[in-house]
Amino acid sequence: MADQGPRLTTAFGNPISDNQNSLTAGSRGPVLMQDYHLIEKMAHFNRERIPERVVHAKGYGAYGTFRLTKSLSEFTRAKVLTEVGKDVPMVARFSTVGGESGSADTARDPRGFALKFYTEEGNWDLVGNNTPIFFVRDAIKFSDFIRTQKRDPRTHLKPHWRRWDFCSLSPEAIHQVMFLYSDRGTPKSARFMNGYGSHTFSLWNDWGERHWVKFHFHTKQGIQNFSADEADEADEVAGKDPDYSSADLSTAIEQGDFPKWKVSVQLMPELDADTYRINPFDLTKVWPHGDYPLIEIGEMELNRNPENYFAEIEQSAFEPSNVVPGIVFSPDKMLQNRVLSYADAHRYRLGVNYQQIPVNQAKNADVQTYHRDGAMRTDGNHGAQVDYEPNSFGGPKQDPSFSEPPLRIRGDAGRYGWPGDDEDLYGQPKLFWTKVLDEGGRKRLVENIVTSMGDSPRHIQERMIAHWFKVHEDFGRGVAQGLGINAAQAAAE
């Protein structure tokens, strides 16, 4: 066997057999907690930088309300999704993903779309993006991907070739990359972009029935982006006002022009997941609306600016682990890890008692825990109440009536890969090229990619162009010609 070079190990020197796939219960099952390599990678990654967020560092936000207009009581017991006409207070934070806290709002980057709903059953957090998909579908690759968006450890610069090297070797990212380098990659402001829960979650009702669900937020202001034709304008805005989008949202709310989003869901019966033609828990895929139509259920409005940015936005902590009875997780590998890693990152960045910061507190639910002590404890620390359970002194007890139905799991524990065939990797990107983008959008996508790939070594360019040809011949030819590479030769390779 040829020498493969240095062997990847854990921090303690233990060899790693698979750095591409998390340990799961079956090929579509949830991630197992015994995956020590995954936990080590994410725990270390969460602690790499202080004090700003490792990702989504540059952000802004506002308060508002969510009003349900169509009950989902057939599918869930969650009051936030069954009590029509009730205004649920909430806070939103929008952000770029890869840049530092001082980066420009107009950068080509996905946008975080994080929402916290203060329900009477506790806080419900929906942590998504302005795209319905993501670059990777297994969190074991997440830290590697994010590093390609950060600074080169040698030069401390941000050359684009790093991301193209990763993408050319991880073609699952192609779908999201096409979103990013289309007009959608440079929204003018949070007011003018859609938001998505992105992950697959599940709803369960009083009868123990489960449905898989995806959440969609469509802007009622109309979508507005900086297109490639406006690149000079975007650069000028970044130079004159790097906080352009932050100011736009704040000013609109200050003037009473409250932005609104139509809220919709897609629903899939639990058993459909076993036989559906794509893995419904794959974060690099969308559910075609022809198979699972959008169902409009309500409206979100932002109508109040924060009084203090640091206290209310910088210290806001969103985590997918905050769910309410009737809404819970799915075997989505990325979601499974985020349930662990988001709360872990907040404890590190804000302190173990971060839930006591006012913006993070449950506003409409009574909090009863046995958590005690820790740095920056700001309440009465539960006074003289006992700090263990069960106890004989009237302390809070478990309530089995809130138990979710069992999650169906089958399969042996292993590091299961993905299909990796052309349909898996290029099927939905082909639809994005042919069905979603118009002729102008395809032209701008090619131009944006050519500009970004210009600093990449030739072997990375050629490897990436081979992927573009598999998406569509016109796509591959356009990028090749833009980079001065023989298109016929690139297609043959």
C-alpha positions as CSV (number, residue, x, y, z in Angstrom):
1,M,0.0,0.0,0.0
2,A,1.4,3.4,-1.0
3,D,2.3,5.9,1.7
4,Q,-0.8,8.1,2.2
5,G,1.0,10.7,4.2
6,P,0.3,11.8,7.8
7,R,-2.4,9.9,9.6
8,L,-5.3,11.9,11.1
9,T,-5.7,11.3,14.8
10,T,-7.6,12.7,17.8
11,A,-5.9,15.3,20.0
12,F,-4.5,12.4,22.0
13,G,-3.0,10.5,19.0
14,N,-5.8,8.0,18.4
15,P,-6.1,7.2,14.7
16,I,-9.2,8.4,12.9
17,S,-10.8,5.9,10.5
18,D,-13.4,8.2,9.0
19,N,-13.4,12.0,9.0
20,Q,-16.3,12.4,6.6
21,N,-19.3,10.7,8.3
22,S,-20.7,10.8,11.8
23,L,-21.5,7.6,13.7
24,T,-25.2,7.0,13.3
25,A,-27.9,4.4,14.0
26,G,-28.4,3.2,10.4
27,S,-27.8,5.1,7.3
28,R,-30.7,7.5,8.0
29,G,-30.6,7.4,11.8
30,P,-29.6,10.0,14.4
31,V,-26.0,10.6,15.5
32,L,-24.8,8.6,18.5
33,M,-23.3,10.4,21.5
34,Q,-20.4,7.9,21.5
35,D,-18.9,9.6,18.4
36,Y,-16.0,11.0,20.4
37,H,-14.2,12.3,17.3
38,L,-17.2,14.4,16.3
39,I,-17.6,15.8,19.8
40,E,-13.9,16.5,20.2
41,K,-13.9,18.4,16.8
42,M,-16.9,20.5,17.7
43,A,-16.0,21.2,21.3
44,H,-12.5,22.4,20.2
45,F,-14.0,24.4,17.3
46,N,-16.5,26.2,19.6
47,R,-13.6,27.4,21.8
48,E,-11.2,28.6,19.1
49,R,-11.9,32.3,19.3
50,I,-12.9,34.7,22.0
51,P,-15.0,36.6,22.6
52,E,-17.0,37.1,19.4
53,R,-18.9,34.3,17.8
54,V,-16.8,31.9,15.7
55,V,-19.5,32.1,13.0
56,H,-22.2,34.7,12.5
57,A,-20.0,37.3,14.3
58,K,-21.4,40.4,12.5
59,G,-25.1,40.7,13.2
60,Y,-28.1,42.9,14.0
61,G,-31.6,42.3,15.1
62,A,-35.0,43.5,16.4
63,Y,-38.0,42.4,18.4
64,G,-41.4,41.6,17.0
65,T,-44.4,39.2,17.0
66,F,-45.5,36.0,15.4
67,R,-49.2,35.6,14.7
68,L,-50.6,32.2,13.7
69,T,-53.4,32.3,11.1
70,K,-53.9,28.6,10.5
71,S,-53.8,26.0,13.2
72,L,-51.6,22.9,12.9
73,S,-53.5,21.1,15.7
74,E,-53.8,18.0,13.5
75,F,-50.1,17.7,13.4
76,T,-48.7,19.2,16.7
77,R,-49.7,20.0,20.3
78,A,-47.4,23.0,20.4
79,K,-49.5,26.0,21.4
80,V,-47.4,28.4,19.3
81,L,-48.6,26.4,16.2
82,T,-52.2,25.7,17.3
83,E,-53.6,28.9,18.9
84,V,-54.8,31.1,16.0
85,G,-54.7,34.9,16.4
86,K,-52.4,35.0,19.4
87,D,-49.4,37.3,19.2
88,V,-46.2,35.6,20.4
89,P,-43.4,38.0,21.2
90,M,-40.0,37.2,19.6
91,V,-36.6,38.5,18.8
92,A,-34.6,38.0,15.5
93,R,-30.9,38.3,14.8
94,F,-29.6,38.5,11.2
95,S,-25.9,38.0,10.4
96,T,-23.2,37.2,7.9
97,V,-21.6,33.8,8.5
98,G,-17.8,34.0,7.7
99,G,-16.8,37.6,8.4
100,E,-15.6,39.1,11.7
101,S,-17.7,41.5,13.7
102,G,-16.4,44.5,11.8
103,S,-17.0,43.0,8.3
104,A,-19.3,44.6,5.7
105,D,-23.0,43.8,5.6
106,T,-22.8,43.6,1.8
107,A,-20.3,40.7,1.7
108,R,-21.1,37.7,-0.4
109,D,-22.0,35.3,2.3
110,P,-25.0,33.3,3.6
111,R,-27.1,35.2,6.1
112,G,-28.1,33.8,9.4
113,F,-31.8,34.0,10.2
114,A,-32.1,33.3,13.9
115,L,-35.5,33.5,15.7
116,K,-36.5,33.2,19.3
117,F,-40.2,32.9,20.2
118,Y,-41.1,33.5,23.9
119,T,-44.0,31.0,24.2
120,E,-45.9,30.1,27.3
121,E,-44.3,26.6,27.1
122,G,-40.8,28.0,27.1
123,N,-38.5,29.5,24.4
124,W,-38.6,28.1,20.9
125,D,-35.6,28.9,18.8
126,L,-35.4,28.4,15.1
127,V,-31.9,28.9,13.9
128,G,-31.6,29.0,10.1
129,N,-30.3,30.9,7.1
130,N,-31.5,32.8,4.1
131,T,-31.1,29.7,2.0
132,P,-33.0,26.4,2.5
133,I,-29.8,24.3,2.3
134,F,-26.2,24.3,3.5
135,F,-22.7,23.5,2.3
136,V,-22.2,20.2,4.3
137,R,-24.6,17.6,5.5
138,D,-22.6,16.1,8.3
139,A,-21.3,18.3,11.2
140,I,-18.1,16.3,11.3
141,K,-17.1,18.5,8.3
142,F,-18.5,21.8,9.6
143,S,-15.4,23.1,11.3
144,D,-13.3,22.3,8.2
145,F,-15.7,24.1,5.9
146,I,-15.9,27.2,8.2
147,R,-12.1,27.5,8.3
148,T,-12.1,27.9,4.5
149,Q,-14.1,31.1,5.0
150,K,-11.7,32.4,7.7
151,R,-8.2,33.7,7.5
152,D,-5.2,31.7,6.2
153,P,-3.1,30.8,9.2
154,R,0.1,31.6,7.3
155,T,-0.8,35.0,5.8
156,H,-3.8,36.0,7.9
157,L,-5.5,36.9,4.6
158,K,-8.7,35.5,3.1
159,P,-7.8,34.0,-0.4
160,H,-10.7,32.5,-2.2
161,W,-8.8,29.4,-3.3
162,R,-9.2,27.9,0.1
163,R,-13.0,27.6,-0.3
164,W,-12.7,26.3,-3.9
165,D,-10.2,23.7,-2.8
166,F,-12.6,22.4,-0.2
167,C,-15.6,22.6,-2.5
168,S,-13.9,20.8,-5.4
169,L,-13.2,17.9,-3.0
170,S,-16.6,18.1,-1.3
171,P,-19.1,18.3,-4.1
172,E,-22.1,18.0,-1.7
173,A,-21.4,21.8,-1.3
174,I,-22.2,22.6,-4.9
175,H,-25.9,23.2,-4.4
176,Q,-25.3,25.9,-1.7
177,V,-22.3,27.3,-3.6
178,M,-24.6,28.0,-6.6
179,F,-27.0,29.8,-4.2
180,L,-24.2,31.8,-2.7
181,Y,-22.7,33.0,-6.0
182,S,-26.1,33.8,-7.5
183,D,-27.8,37.1,-6.7
184,R,-29.1,35.6,-3.5
185,G,-25.5,35.7,-2.1
186,T,-25.7,39.5,-1.6
187,P,-29.1,40.6,-0.1
188,K,-29.5,44.3,0.4
189,S,-31.0,43.9,3.8
190,A,-32.7,41.5,6.1
191,R,-36.0,43.1,5.1
192,F,-35.6,41.9,1.6
193,M,-34.6,38.3,2.0
194,N,-36.3,35.1,2.8
195,G,-35.5,32.9,5.8
196,Y,-35.6,29.2,6.3
197,G,-35.3,26.8,9.3
198,S,-33.3,24.8,6.7
199,H,-33.2,21.6,8.9
200,T,-35.9,19.0,9.0
201,F,-37.6,19.1,12.3
202,S,-40.6,17.0,13.5
203,L,-44.0,17.8,14.8
204,W,-45.9,15.4,17.1
205,N,-49.5,15.5,18.2
206,D,-51.6,14.4,21.2
207,W,-52.2,11.0,19.5
208,G,-48.4,10.2,19.2
209,E,-48.3,10.8,15.5
210,R,-45.2,12.3,13.9
211,H,-44.7,14.5,10.8
212,W,-41.4,15.8,9.5
213,V,-41.5,19.6,8.9
214,K,-39.6,22.4,7.3
215,F,-40.2,26.1,8.1
216,H,-40.2,28.9,5.5
217,F,-40.3,32.7,6.0
218,H,-40.9,34.7,2.8
219,T,-40.4,38.4,2.8
220,K,-43.5,40.5,2.1
221,Q,-41.2,43.5,1.1
222,G,-40.0,41.7,-2.0
223,I,-36.6,40.2,-2.6
224,Q,-33.8,42.7,-3.3
225,N,-30.2,41.8,-3.9
226,F,-27.0,43.4,-5.1
227,S,-26.5,41.7,-8.4
228,A,-23.3,41.3,-10.3
229,D,-24.3,44.3,-12.4
230,E,-24.3,46.3,-9.2
231,A,-21.0,45.0,-7.9
232,D,-19.4,48.4,-8.0
233,E,-22.4,49.8,-6.0
234,A,-22.1,47.0,-3.4
235,D,-18.3,47.7,-3.0
236,E,-19.0,51.4,-2.7
237,V,-21.6,50.8,-0.1
238,A,-19.2,48.6,1.8
239,G,-16.6,51.3,1.8
240,K,-18.9,54.1,2.8
241,D,-21.2,52.3,5.2
242,P,-20.2,48.7,6.2
243,D,-23.3,48.6,8.4
244,Y,-25.7,49.4,5.6
245,S,-28.1,46.5,6.2
246,S,-28.1,47.0,10.0
247,A,-29.0,50.6,9.5
248,D,-31.7,49.8,6.9
249,L,-33.6,47.5,9.3
250,S,-33.2,49.9,12.3
251,T,-34.3,52.9,10.3
252,A,-37.3,51.2,8.8
253,I,-38.6,50.1,12.2
254,E,-37.8,53.6,13.7
255,Q,-40.0,55.1,10.9
256,G,-42.9,52.7,11.5
257,D,-42.3,50.7,8.3
258,F,-42.4,47.3,10.0
259,P,-41.1,44.4,7.9
260,K,-43.2,41.3,7.6
261,W,-42.7,37.7,6.5
262,K,-45.2,35.1,5.4
263,V,-44.6,31.9,7.5
264,S,-45.2,28.6,5.8
265,V,-44.4,24.9,6.4
266,Q,-43.9,21.8,4.4
267,L,-45.1,18.6,6.1
268,M,-44.1,15.0,5.4
269,P,-45.7,11.9,7.1
270,E,-43.2,10.1,9.2
271,L,-43.2,6.9,7.1
272,D,-42.6,8.8,3.8
273,A,-39.0,9.3,4.9
274,D,-38.2,5.6,4.6
275,T,-39.0,5.5,0.9
276,Y,-38.8,9.1,-0.4
277,R,-36.4,9.4,-3.4
278,I,-34.1,11.7,-1.5
279,N,-32.9,11.6,2.1
280,P,-35.3,14.1,3.7
281,F,-32.7,14.7,6.5
282,D,-30.0,15.8,4.1
283,L,-29.3,19.5,4.7
284,T,-27.9,20.0,1.1
285,K,-31.3,19.1,-0.4
286,V,-34.7,20.9,-0.6
287,W,-38.0,19.1,-0.6
288,P,-39.6,19.8,-4.0
289,H,-42.8,21.8,-3.5
290,G,-44.6,19.6,-6.0
291,D,-44.2,16.7,-3.6
292,Y,-44.7,18.6,-0.3
293,P,-46.5,21.9,-1.0
294,L,-46.1,25.0,1.1
295,I,-48.8,25.6,3.7
296,E,-49.2,29.2,4.9
297,I,-49.7,29.3,8.6
298,G,-49.0,32.9,9.8
299,E,-47.0,36.1,9.7
300,M,-43.9,37.4,11.5
301,E,-43.5,41.2,12.0
302,L,-40.5,43.1,13.4
303,N,-41.6,46.3,15.1
304,R,-39.2,47.3,17.9
305,N,-35.5,48.1,17.9
306,P,-33.3,47.1,20.8
307,E,-32.3,49.7,23.4
308,N,-28.8,48.4,23.8
309,Y,-27.0,46.4,21.1
310,F,-24.6,44.5,23.3
311,A,-27.1,43.5,26.0
312,E,-29.9,42.5,23.6
313,I,-28.3,41.4,20.3
314,E,-24.6,40.6,20.9
315,Q,-25.6,38.6,24.0
316,S,-28.6,36.9,22.4
317,A,-28.1,33.2,22.3
318,F,-30.1,31.0,19.8
319,E,-30.0,27.2,19.9
320,P,-32.0,24.5,18.1
321,S,-32.2,22.6,21.4
322,N,-34.8,25.1,22.6
323,V,-38.0,23.3,21.5
324,V,-41.5,23.2,23.0
325,P,-43.8,20.2,23.4
326,G,-45.0,19.2,20.0
327,I,-41.9,20.4,18.1
328,V,-38.7,18.3,18.2
329,F,-35.7,17.1,16.2
330,S,-35.1,14.7,13.3
331,P,-32.2,12.4,12.4
332,D,-30.7,15.3,10.3
333,K,-27.0,14.9,11.1
334,M,-26.3,18.6,11.1
335,L,-29.2,19.3,13.4
336,Q,-28.3,16.5,15.8
337,N,-24.9,18.1,16.3
338,R,-26.2,21.7,16.6
339,V,-28.4,20.6,19.4
340,L,-25.2,19.9,21.3
341,S,-22.8,22.5,19.9
342,Y,-24.8,25.7,20.0
343,A,-25.6,25.5,23.7
344,D,-22.0,24.5,24.3
345,A,-20.7,27.5,22.4
346,H,-23.0,29.9,24.4
347,R,-21.8,28.5,27.8
348,Y,-18.2,29.1,26.7
349,R,-18.8,32.5,25.2
350,L,-21.3,34.0,27.6
351,G,-20.9,31.9,30.7
352,V,-22.8,28.9,32.2
353,N,-25.7,31.1,33.3
354,Y,-26.3,32.8,29.9
355,Q,-30.0,31.9,30.1
356,Q,-30.3,34.5,32.8
357,I,-29.4,37.4,30.4
358,P,-32.7,39.1,29.8
359,V,-32.9,38.7,26.1
360,N,-32.4,34.9,26.6
361,Q,-34.8,34.4,29.5
362,A,-38.1,32.6,29.1
363,K,-40.6,35.5,29.2
364,N,-43.9,33.7,29.4
365,A,-43.0,30.4,31.1
366,D,-42.2,29.5,34.7
367,V,-38.6,28.2,34.9
368,Q,-37.9,25.5,37.4
369,T,-34.6,23.7,37.4
370,Y,-32.0,22.3,39.8
371,H,-29.2,24.3,38.2
372,R,-27.2,26.1,40.8
373,D,-24.1,28.4,41.2
374,G,-21.7,29.0,38.4
375,A,-20.1,32.3,37.2
376,M,-22.3,35.4,36.9
377,R,-25.3,33.9,38.7
378,T,-27.7,36.9,38.8
379,D,-30.9,35.6,40.4
380,G,-31.5,34.3,43.9
381,N,-30.0,31.0,43.1
382,H,-33.2,29.3,44.1
383,G,-32.8,30.4,47.7
384,A,-33.2,27.6,50.3
385,Q,-34.8,25.1,47.9
386,V,-33.1,21.7,47.8
387,D,-30.8,21.1,44.8
388,Y,-31.5,17.5,44.0
389,E,-34.3,15.3,42.6
390,P,-36.3,13.3,43.6
391,N,-36.8,15.0,46.9
392,S,-39.4,15.1,49.7
393,F,-39.7,18.9,49.9
394,G,-42.1,19.8,47.0
395,G,-39.4,20.5,44.4
396,P,-40.3,20.4,40.7
397,K,-41.0,17.0,39.2
398,Q,-41.0,15.4,35.8
399,D,-44.3,15.3,33.9
400,P,-44.7,12.3,31.6
401,S,-47.6,13.9,29.8
402,F,-45.1,15.9,27.8
403,S,-43.2,12.8,26.5
404,E,-42.8,12.8,22.7
405,P,-43.6,9.6,20.8
406,P,-40.7,7.2,20.3
407,L,-38.5,8.1,17.4
408,R,-38.3,5.1,15.0
409,I,-34.6,4.0,14.7
410,R,-33.1,1.0,13.0
411,G,-29.7,0.0,11.8
412,D,-26.3,-0.9,13.1
413,A,-24.0,1.8,14.5
414,G,-21.5,2.8,11.8
415,R,-20.0,5.7,9.9
416,Y,-22.4,5.6,7.0
417,G,-21.6,7.6,3.9
418,W,-23.9,9.2,1.4
419,P,-24.8,7.9,-2.1
420,G,-22.3,10.2,-3.8
421,D,-23.6,9.5,-7.3
422,D,-24.4,12.1,-9.9
423,E,-28.0,12.4,-9.0
424,D,-27.2,12.9,-5.3
425,L,-24.5,15.5,-6.0
426,Y,-25.8,17.3,-9.1
427,G,-29.5,16.6,-9.4
428,Q,-30.8,19.6,-7.5
429,P,-28.0,21.9,-8.7
430,K,-29.1,21.1,-12.2
431,L,-32.6,22.1,-11.3
432,F,-31.3,25.3,-9.7
433,W,-29.5,26.1,-13.0
434,T,-32.3,25.2,-15.4
435,K,-35.5,26.0,-13.4
436,V,-34.6,28.6,-10.7
437,L,-32.2,30.9,-12.5
438,D,-33.2,32.9,-15.6
439,E,-30.7,33.7,-18.4
440,G,-29.5,36.8,-16.7
441,G,-29.1,35.0,-13.3
442,R,-27.1,32.2,-15.0
443,K,-24.8,34.8,-16.6
444,R,-24.2,36.6,-13.3
445,L,-23.6,33.3,-11.5
446,V,-20.8,32.4,-14.0
447,E,-19.3,35.9,-13.7
448,N,-19.3,35.8,-9.9
449,I,-17.6,32.4,-9.8
450,V,-15.0,33.3,-12.4
451,T,-14.1,36.4,-10.3
452,S,-13.9,34.4,-7.1
453,M,-11.9,31.5,-8.6
454,G,-9.3,33.8,-10.2
455,D,-6.8,33.4,-7.4
456,S,-7.1,29.6,-7.3
457,P,-4.2,27.4,-8.5
458,R,-4.9,25.9,-12.0
459,H,-5.5,22.3,-10.7
460,I,-8.2,23.5,-8.3
461,Q,-9.9,25.5,-11.1
462,E,-9.8,22.5,-13.4
463,R,-11.2,20.2,-10.7
464,M,-14.0,22.7,-9.9
465,I,-14.8,23.2,-13.6
466,A,-15.3,19.4,-13.9
467,H,-18.1,19.7,-11.4
468,W,-19.7,22.6,-13.2
469,F,-19.8,20.5,-16.4
470,K,-21.7,17.8,-14.5
471,V,-24.3,20.4,-13.4
472,H,-24.7,21.7,-17.0
473,E,-22.5,21.9,-20.1
474,D,-23.2,25.6,-20.5
475,F,-22.2,26.2,-16.9
476,G,-18.9,24.4,-17.2
477,R,-18.1,26.0,-20.5
478,G,-18.8,29.5,-19.2
479,V,-16.6,29.2,-16.2
480,A,-13.8,27.6,-18.2
481,Q,-13.8,30.3,-20.8
482,G,-13.9,33.0,-18.2
483,L,-10.8,31.6,-16.6
484,G,-9.0,31.1,-19.9
485,I,-9.1,27.3,-19.8
486,N,-9.8,25.1,-22.8
487,A,-13.4,24.2,-22.4
488,A,-13.3,21.1,-24.6
489,Q,-10.3,19.7,-22.7
490,A,-11.9,20.5,-19.3
491,A,-15.1,18.8,-20.4
492,A,-13.2,15.7,-21.5
493,E,-11.5,15.5,-18.1
